[in-house]
């Protein structure tokens, strides 16, 4: 989780020491899979925010508030 949080906050901080620590717990392939997964998700989040896209799943909304999609009424179509 620290890796994903740091990637969002400031990825310039992540360097060799971060990957060395991850390699104590994961294989090289698993570290790469984690890195790609985090990058894709952060990228999707950035794109969706520019499109004012509302995810169809529970998520953290504006102001850091939790949005429960099941409790959110559907927009009216008329």
matplotlib code that plots the C-alpha trace (Angstrom):
import matplotlib.pyplot as plt

x = [0.0, 2.8, 4.1, 0.7, 0.2, 3.7, 3.1, 0.1, 1.7, 5.1, 6.5, 9.9, 10.7, 10.5, 13.8, 16.1, 15.5, 11.8, 12.2, 14.8, 12.3, 9.5, 11.8, 12.1, 8.4, 7.7, 9.3, 10.6, 7.6, 5.2, 6.9, 6.5, 2.8, 2.2, 3.9, 1.8, -1.4, -0.8, 0.2, -2.9, -5.3, -3.8, -3.9, -7.6, -8.4, -6.7, -8.6, -11.9, -11.5, -11.0, -14.1, -16.2, -16.8, -18.7, -17.5, -20.1, -18.4, -17.9, -15.1, -13.6, -15.4, -14.8, -13.4, -12.2, -15.8, -16.7, -19.4, -21.5, -23.0, -25.8, -27.0, -26.8, -30.0, -29.9, -30.1, -33.5, -33.7, -36.3]
y = [0.0, 2.4, 1.9, 2.7, 5.7, 7.1, 6.6, 8.8, 11.4, 11.8, 9.0, 10.8, 9.5, 5.9, 4.5, 1.5, 1.3, 1.0, -1.8, -3.6, -3.6, -4.9, -7.7, -8.9, -9.9, -10.4, -11.9, -9.6, -10.5, -9.7, -6.3, -5.5, -6.6, -4.4, -1.4, -1.8, -2.3, 0.8, 2.8, 1.8, 2.5, 5.9, 6.7, 5.7, 7.8, 10.8, 10.4, 9.8, 12.9, 15.1, 13.6, 14.1, 10.4, 8.9, 5.3, 2.6, 1.2, 2.4, 5.0, 8.0, 11.1, 14.8, 16.0, 12.5, 11.3, 7.7, 7.2, 4.1, 3.5, 1.3, 4.2, 6.8, 7.4, 7.0, 10.3, 11.0, 10.8, 13.3]
z = [0.0, 0.7, -2.8, -4.4, -2.0, -2.9, -6.6, -6.3, -4.1, -5.7, -7.9, -8.2, -4.7, -5.7, -6.6, -6.2, -2.4, -2.9, -5.4, -3.2, -0.3, -2.5, -3.8, -0.2, -0.4, -4.0, -7.1, -9.9, -12.0, -9.1, -8.5, -12.2, -12.2, -9.1, -10.8, -14.0, -12.0, -9.9, -13.0, -15.0, -12.2, -11.4, -15.1, -15.4, -12.4, -13.9, -17.3, -15.6, -13.5, -16.6, -18.1, -15.0, -15.2, -12.3, -11.7, -11.5, -8.4, -4.8, -4.7, -2.9, -4.2, -4.1, -0.8, 0.1, 0.8, 0.3, -2.4, -2.1, -5.6, -4.2, -2.1, -4.9, -6.7, -10.5, -12.5, -14.0, -17.8, -18.4]

ax = plt.figure().add_subplot(projection="3d")
ax.plot(x, y, z, "-o")
ax.set_aspect("equal")
plt.show()
